[in-house]
């Protein structure tokens, strides 16, 4: 089946951030997400999920194990299991990205 934002499950998280679930199975999760200016998620980690973030539009700031990384449009970052992390949009334009997780992050998120 062809997936898009228009025919995928949608939910709101954090401070009015959007997520579209493009694929979700036990072994793979693919989401397209949008974060408005000056928003961030909470510090957390995943016991099992290996995550890959690809920036479609804007610039993201990632905080991973007490290090700060700037990731621009067309770039990506991988987050290993058990790494304490969060993504932040510290800029004035919307941030759009794909987050691909293996296995799924369902029931695998521990907030700090």
Secondary structure, 3 states (H helix, E strand, C coil): CCCCHHHCEEEEECCCEEEEEEEECCCCEEEEEEECCCEECCCEECCCCEEEEEEEECEEEEEECCEEEEEECCCEEEECCCCCEEEEECCCCCEEEEEEEECCCCCCCEEC
